[in-house]
Amino acid sequence: MDEISQLFSTVGRVRSDSLSTDATQSTGSKLALRHRLSQLMTCVDDLDPTNKLHEKMVKTLDNAFLVCAKKANKPRKESFRLHIVTWNVASVDPPEDVTSLLHLNSPKTADLYIIGLQEVYSGPVRFMSDMIFDDPWSHLFMSTLAPLNYVKVSSMRMQGLLLLFFSKLEHVPFIRDIQAKYTRTGIFGYWGNKGGVSVRLSFYGHMICFLNCHLAAHMNYATERVDEFEYIVDTQTFDCKKAPRILDHRLVFWLGDLNFRIQDHGMHFVRSCINNQTYNLLWSNDQLIMLRKKEELLQEFEEGPLNFQPTYKFDLNSDTYDSSSKKRKPAWTDRILWHVRPKALPSDEQEENSFGLNQKTIKQQDEDDEYPLKVRQDLYTSNMECSISDHKPVIGIFTLKLRKMYSTPLVHLQAEGDWSADIDAIILYSPLQPFPSSTWDWIGLYKVGFSSLSDCITYIWVKDDEVAFNEEVIQVFVSKEDIPVRGGECVLCYYCSTLRCVIGISEPFKVHESRVAIEEGLLPERINGLDKTTSKCFKN
């Protein structure tokens, strides 16, 4: 038995070493492993089946094969890039270009964009208009990101607070159970000039929440800011058994104009540190850093080092700190933090702390072990090019490494045959996994490069327009009157009302121009008009 243990320990060392080396060394490790196995086969041929060592070797090999099979069948960890922006825009209209803000010229593209804005202009007329149409800021980000194959999956607006969530189209069918909430904290909780808006969702099975806050201003209200944050976290609840509250989520990003200041240091010292880029001399008196050490709620939140100059307060259209008579002290009011849910207590500790094991906690512990999630911050900085506000935007770029809980969409979707406005069409879809379908499920037709779910050309109620089905494929009827006359490259999206998300997207397909419209000599302007009349678009 000692010989077997020695053999497998050697193999184990070879395998362990290969994990931290390059591909060449990994190949060498595999060759060494094959050589060891060849040696083992020679030993097996000479082994007496009646010997106790034979039985021990069989058990050892069985265990080894079980471990190898389990490792081989596990999905590998994958990395996703998150680009998060927070910006107090001081009620101004958006700039013409946000390329630098979104790092669109970077060779590394983001998988998700999360954009939190504060003090978006919310005058009565504009606010009512924004409730019907997209506000100028949302429109700018949507029109910028849509041509790059990003879709606005969700958003939440509360007066001047706005949170936008964009995803690459390829991830959309794996973003499920989307919910958004808001909490007012201004004027004793009755006014929405301060507070928090959130979007929560399941990303490949992992529960993630994004919270955008605008907290109480002024130097002396540090503890009030913590109280407001605690109130927001406690009062926002979601219709989700696995994560009914914000901090129940596997991962939380907290961003916004949190309004924490630099206390005690005088103006001269603060500006001297900024000019000399010795920002670390200011950290010990940053209110948020100080409170994170003693407030239990904040202790589990992480933040990268503030290696950029304070983002508040600037003269408009300049890089000059407040030169008005008030001469407000610079501060890092605009922040991005994150919180990874702590691992559940091990079973033995639970037994000591309670009578009987909490089944939900055990399940959570098993899930955390089976589907690990890690976060790494790659960049934390401000964007000094943006000068239209008295705040500079702050950017956080993160790598999210996780093992997917699922990698197959719930529905496979495709357009059947040739499509044009001259003939009725058929959609085929196949449920790949069970899901809670309902009479409110619909399939939308979109032009390639659409910016949000509200951009559909037309939509069909799945149950109402179902024409045939069997156990594998279901056919849905589409009237020719609902198909765009001019045609174009399109995709189909299946929206599940119960899950509040898209659960399947077709491959792009060609919708041909209407031959009837061409033969009747309809002008392009008239054709455009027809396209608009056939649209059933609605705003989510």
C-alpha positions, 0 to 999 in steps of 0.5 A: 500500500505504501508503494501505491500511496507513493505513486499517487502522491507523485502523480498528484505533485505533477498535477499540482505543479502543472496548474501554475505553469505554462502550456508546455509544462502542462503537456510535459506533466501529462506525458509524465502521468502517462508514463506513471500509468504505464508503470502501474499497468506493469505492476498490475500484471505481476500482482497476485489477485488473492493478495490483499494489496490487490484489493487495496489497489482496486479501491484506490484506483476506483476513488482516483477515477471517481475524482477524475470524472468529477473534475472532468465533468465540472464546467470551467471557470469563466471571466467576465469584464464589468465596466461601472460608472458613477457620475453626479451630472449636476442637472446638465444635458449629456455631452455629445460623446462618451467614448472615453467614459466607456473606454470604447477604444480599449482592446478589452471589451466589457461584458456588462456596463453598469452606469449610475447617475445622480442629479439627472435633470428632473424638472416637471416637464422634462420628468414627465417627458422622460417617463414616456420617452427615454431621457437624454442620458439613457438615449445617449448611452443606448445609441452609443452601445447598441451598434456595438451589440449591447442591449439595455437589459434594465433601468431604474429612475427615481427623480434625479437618480438613474441606474442603467444596466447593459449587456452584450447580446450573447449574455442576455438569455442568461440574465434572469429574474430581473427586478428593480427597486427605489427608496426615497430618503429625502425630506424624511423619506418622502422626497426622491432627491436623495435615496437609492435605486437598484437592479438585481438579477441572476447572471448565469445563476449567480445572484448580483445586485447593483445599488446606486445611491445619492446620500445626504450632503455636507461635512457633518452628516457622516453618520446620517449617510450611514443611517440612510444606507442602512435604511435603503438596504433594510427596506428594499426587498425582492420577490426572490427566495434565494436573495430577498434582500440586497445583502443576500445576493452573492455579489453587491456593487454599491456606487454613487455620490455617497457624499463622504468628505475629508474631515479635520485636514485644512484646505491648504493641506488637502490641495497640497496633497492633490498637487503632489499626488500624495493622496494616501496622506488624506485617506486616514481622514476620509469619512468612508474609510474611517467608518468602514473600520467601525460600522458593522454594516460597512466592514464587509464592503471592499474598495480599491485604493483612492489613487486618483484626485478627489472628484468634487467640487470643480468649477464647471467646464474646468479642472479647477476646484471650487473657486467661488466664495464658498471654496468647498473642500475637495472630497472623494464623494463619488465611490464604487464599493463591492460586497461578496456574501460571506461563505456559510458556516461549516456544518460542524460550526452550525451543529455547535450553534444550533440544534439541527442544521439549517437546510437553506444554509447547507444548500448555500454552502454547497452551492458556493463550493460547487459554483465559486465566484471571485471578483478582482478590481482591475481599475479604479479611477476618475475621468478628468476629461468630463467637465460639464459637471462639478463632479468628475465621473468615477470608473471601476473595471472588474473581472468577475470569475465564476463557474456558470450554473447553466450554459444553455438557454431555456428556449431555442428559437428560429425563423422558418423559411423566407420572411417578407411582408408579402406572406405570413410567416412561422416561428419555431421554438423548442423548450430546451429545459422546463420553464414557467411559461404563461399566456403573457409570454411573447416573441419580439422581432428586432432589427439587428443592433437594437438597443433595448427590449422596447425597440421591437418591430412587432411582437406575438403572444406565444399562446394566442398565435400558437398554430401547431406543436409536438413534444419538441417543436412549437410553431407560432404564426406571424401575420404578414401585416406585422413584418417590416416592409423594407426588411433587413437583418433581424433577430427573434427574442422570446420573453418569459413574463414569469422570469421577467427576462429574455430566455432565447434569442435566434440567430440573425436572419434576413427579412426581404423587402416587400415585392408588392411594395416595390411593384406598386412604386412606393417611395422610401418615405412612404415605406418608412411610414408603413414600417412605423404603422406595423410596429407594436412597440411598447416601453417597458 
